[in-house]
Amino acid sequence: MGRRCARQGIWQKRFLFVAIPLPGTGAWTGAAIAALMKMRLKDSVPVIVSGVMCAGLIMLGLSKLVELFVNLI
């Protein structure tokens, strides 16, 4: 049980790291960290892909908010 909780915590941390749309974070860095930590490919790819999709949705939402704000001015 303890190992499963530890693995889930690592999954959440990798997801958040990849999902935050800031310079230096993202798919390439997440993949490099997964490789350095010797994580299995089948465990890393779904986390990285879902993190990239989440970052894309965050950026889409922010750009739509900016568009709405600019159109109001």
Sequence and secondary structure as in RCSB ss.txt:
>XXXX:A:sequence
MGRRCARQGIWQKRFLFVAIPLPGTGAWTGAAIAALMKMRLKDSVPVIVSGVMCAGLIMLGLSKLVELFVNLI
>XXXX:A:secstr
 HHHHHHHHHHHHHHHHHHS STT SHHHHHHHHHHTT  HHHHHHHHHHHHHHHHHHHHHHHHHHHHHHHH 
